[in-house]
């Protein structure tokens, strides 16, 4: 994991916003950026919460799980600028098998709208880290 995605982009040969917009690693770069911002915010505030990634053997995954002393907060991170209901697919699966409360689930995406949905929260990357 890189804590400076600018360096990561440089090492991948991405030099412009236009190149990033169509690059195969755009989603991974965005995910890395979001997680590193959450980590930096937590450490700067003295919150030493444990952060995890979850994936099962069939490919279901949750991008980020934050263990906050007895409560687990799952996050799915999407580089898309338009929210789509299918963004909840992996969170729905995780919540179903774990019995987890969907109200603790959050989608972080590259759009600008914050929403409360029946399946969880939708947060704009612009609100990081305040929305976490």
Buried (B, 14 or more C-beta within 10 A) or exposed (E): EEEEBEEBBEEBEBEEEEEBEEBEBBBBBBBBBBBBBBBEBBEEEEEEBEBEEBEEEEEBEBBBBBEEEEEBBBBBBBBBEEBEEEBBEBBBBBBEEEEBEBEBBBBBBBBEEEEEBEBBBBBBBEEBBEBB
